Amino acid sequence: MARFMHAWIQFFVLLTPFFALSMFVLYTEDRTAREKKLLALKVTFAVLVLGLLLFFLGNAIFRLVGITIDSFRVGAGSLLFLSAVALVRGQEKPGTTNDDVAVVPLAIPVLLGPATIGAILVKGAQVASAADRSISLLALVAAVASTGAILLSSDLIERAIRSRGIAILSKLTGLMLSAMASQMVFDGARNLMAR
């Protein structure tokens, strides 16, 4: 159970749900409650499908491209750190004129940006045993479901904590992401130097 909780927290933070919530509120301010719920379900489904594909294809991608998991750790960790800095500084993604915002920009790049994609690839590639893979897989599904629940509750959350509260939660998520990014870079660099 402890391993599941640890993996769930990592995936949950990687998905930056509170930043996603602030962007979801921004893109759906002129939509009805029913349209918002439908959009939240579409975003959740898109993130789940893409997340599972990334999780399972990590090793194949690394073999195909000819890079090591540690090299990718350093690169993905660096990108993750840049994403964390953007969250802490409060930089928002540009708007879109597209009516269907479920896949782009909400699923990609808000929830699954380059850094998150890299981190999920690494996590999927580094689990060795079937038990660890099952735990990580369940944790990923639970993290996506938790993020989906947050998006489904966007109206309620926005009324309760207002936009300032959402902004504060986004910045806290950025701080946690920066720590995860530092750990990824450190682990990758240490393993590369040990060779």
Secondary structure, DSSP 8 states (H G I E B T S, - for coil): -HHHHHHHHHHHHHT-HHHHHHHHHHHTTTS-HHHHHHHHHHHHHHHHHHHHHHHHHHHHHHHHHT--HHHHHHHHHHHHHHHHHHHHHT--------S--IIIIIIIIIIS-HHHHHHHHHHHHH--SHHHHHHHHHHHHHHHHHHHHHHHTHHHHHHHHHHHHHHHHHHHHHHHHHHHHHHHHHHHHHHHHT-
